[in-house]
Amino acid sequence: MYAELFSGLHSEPGRHLKKVFAEEYDELVLVRDITFNSMCEHHLLPFIGKAHVGYLPNGKIAGLSKLARVVEEVSKRPQVQERMTHTIADLLHHELDAKGVVVVLEAEHSCMTIRGVRKPGSITITSAVRGLFLTNQSSRAEVMSLINRK
């Protein structure tokens, strides 16, 4: 069981982003609601949620399933949600040489729902932005509105 839950410890998730396609598409690519489960490194209890991953291509695009594979593989490590968010954003930014990257994670943490404060339904949201999304507020607002659409 632990080999499966922590299978991301000895892997290189960036390998999923090595095969790209030359494409002059320069608008947002966003995959929402990528489910994941990870393990809190402080309590060794799971946190379960959804990732929203977007990027602005810079002459190359990745297969959409590769974004989900990166989330899946990064999630298979003991960690905090904040680090997971940054790790995914950094991988996309560096491997794809993207003009901009946004990653938003929403998760329910067992360490808050089944012990301690015991508040089921509490959702923790973290975000990481890189490149153009850091400097252009209208681009950032646009991608956040697409992520928050129901």
PyMOL commands that set and color helices and strands:
alter all, ss='L'
color gray80, all
select helices_A, chain A and resi 2-5+13-17+64-75+81-96+110-113+132-135+137-147
alter helices_A, ss='H'
color red, helices_A
select strands_A, chain A and resi 20-22+29-40+46-56+60-62+78-79+100-109+124-131
alter strands_A, ss='S'
color yellow, strands_A
deselect
rebuild
show_as cartoon
